[in-house]
């Protein structure tokens, strides 16, 4: 269903650290966080890797 979709916007809820990805064709992917003390998610989009931190922040690493 998401094949060929392009990420248009990425947002983090300041209170819950839940992650919302808005894609083309009005698709929305929500990642709900179950723990606030550990790395809660990790995913890659092309050469960028996103890691959800327990503090609610996102660490971003780019492959060269």
C-alpha positions in Angstrom: 0.0 0.0 0.0 2.9 2.4 0.7 5.1 1.4 -2.2 6.2 4.5 -4.1 5.0 6.9 -1.4 7.2 9.9 -0.5 7.7 11.3 3.0 6.4 14.9 3.0 6.5 15.6 6.7 7.7 14.1 10.0 6.6 15.3 13.4 7.0 14.3 17.0 4.3 14.9 19.6 6.0 16.9 22.4 4.0 15.2 25.2 4.1 11.6 24.1 7.0 11.4 21.7 4.7 9.6 19.2 5.9 9.9 15.7 3.7 10.9 12.7 4.8 10.5 9.1 2.8 12.2 6.4 3.2 10.7 3.0 2.0 11.5 -0.5 -1.6 10.5 -1.4 -2.7 11.7 2.1 -1.4 8.5 3.8 -0.4 8.9 7.4 1.7 6.5 9.4 1.7 6.9 13.2 4.2 5.2 15.5 2.9 5.1 19.0 5.6 5.0 21.8 5.2 2.4 24.6 8.2 3.4 26.7 9.8 6.7 27.6 13.1 5.3 28.9 14.7 3.5 25.9 15.3 4.0 22.2 11.8 3.5 21.0 12.1 3.3 17.2 14.7 3.2 14.4 14.1 3.5 10.7 15.9 4.6 7.6 14.8 6.7 4.6 17.4 6.6 1.8 20.7 7.6 3.4 19.2 9.0 6.7 18.7 6.9 9.8 16.3 8.2 12.5 16.5 6.9 16.1 13.8 7.8 18.6 15.4 8.6 22.0 13.9 8.0 25.4 13.8 11.8 26.0 11.4 12.3 23.1 14.1 13.6 20.8 15.2 12.1 17.4 18.8 11.4 16.6 19.5 11.7 12.9 22.5 10.0 11.2 23.4 10.5 7.5 25.4 7.9 5.5 27.9 9.5 3.2 
